[in-house]
Amino acid sequence: MVGVLPEKIDLEIYQGDDFYMTLWVTNPDTGALVNVTGYTFRSQIRATTDSEVILASFTFAVGGLGKVDAHLSGAATGQLPVGNCVWDFEMTNPTGSGQVMTPCAGVVVVTAQVTR
């Protein structure tokens, strides 16, 4: 998976609602699901790619072979600014190499909540 650019996946989030997504991690050479047991995951939303401020961070649960469930709480999405932000999903191999990969990234479109 080294040297592969992230797949572009744009997200639409309704401000103040819990947000869930399932990510399927596959080997780009074979298409086979990757055993993600032991991997560590990070995913952040920022205003721009060069912003120092983290607007929100996802939490994760491994759901089986290749399956990673990601979640943002309603409290976290309620703090996101309306409009466009950016995100990516990073995973670190638990083996001695500690290889870091970013399988996907994209734009986050946040829609303003009405009921507060």
N, C-alpha and C positions, 0 to 999 in steps of 0.2 A: 504493500500500500504506500510505499515511500514515493514521493514526487507526484502524487495525484492531487490535482486541484479539487477543492471542496465542491460538492454538488450544490447548485443554487436552489435553495428552498426558502420561499418567502412565507412569512407567518402573518395571519390576521388575528388580532387580539382585541376583544371587547373589554375596555377598561373596567376594572372592578370585579370581573368574573374569573373564576378559576380557569386555568388553561392547561389542557393535557395534550400530549402527542406521543406517539409511539415511533421510535426510530429503529429501523432494521439495518444492522451493520453487516455488510457483505464484502467479500474479497473482490476487488475490482478486476482481478485477473481471471478468476474462476466463476464468480457470481455466487459462490457458496457462502452460507451464513457463517459468521465468525463467532467462536466461543468467547464471549465477552466476560466470562467469570474472572474476577480479580482485577479487571480493568478499572481505572478511575476515570471519572467523567467531569467535565466542566462545560458550562454553557452560560454565556452572559449576554445581556442586552445593554448596549451603549448608544448614546445619541449619534456618534459617528465612529468610524474605525479608529481614529486617533484620540478619542476622548479618554481622559483618565478616570472619569466617573462611571461606575457600574450602576446602571439603573435597576437591574434585576438579575438574579441568578436562579437557574433552574435547580430542582432537586431531582434525583434519579432513583430508579429501581430496575434491577436486571430481571427481565421476565422470561428468560429461557434463551435457547440458542439464538444469538444474533439480535435479540429483542431488548431494547432499552426504553423504558417508560419515563418520560420527562414531565415535570409539573411546575407550574407557577401558581401561587396562591392568589386568591382574589385581592388580598391586601397588597401583594406585590404588583399585580397588574393595575390596581387602583392608583399606584404612585407613578405609573408610566405616563410620559407626556403624550398628548394627542398628536398624531402625525406619524412620520417615518423615523425609525431607529434602525440599528443593525444588530445582528446576532451571529454567533457561530457555536458549533458543537465540537468539543475537543475531547479526545480519549487518549489515555496513556497505557501502554502495554505493561503488564505486571512482570514480565520477564526481566532479566538483567539488563537488557538493552534500554528499557524505559522509553521506547520509541513513542513520540507524540504524533498523533494524526488528527486532522480536522476533516471529517467526512462530509460535513455540510455547513452552509452559511447562507445568509441572505438578509433581506429587508424585513423589518417588523412594521406592520401598519397597525397603529393603535386607534381605535374608534372611541370617541367620548361616550361615557355612560350617561344615561339620563336620570335614572333613579339613584339617589344618593342618600 
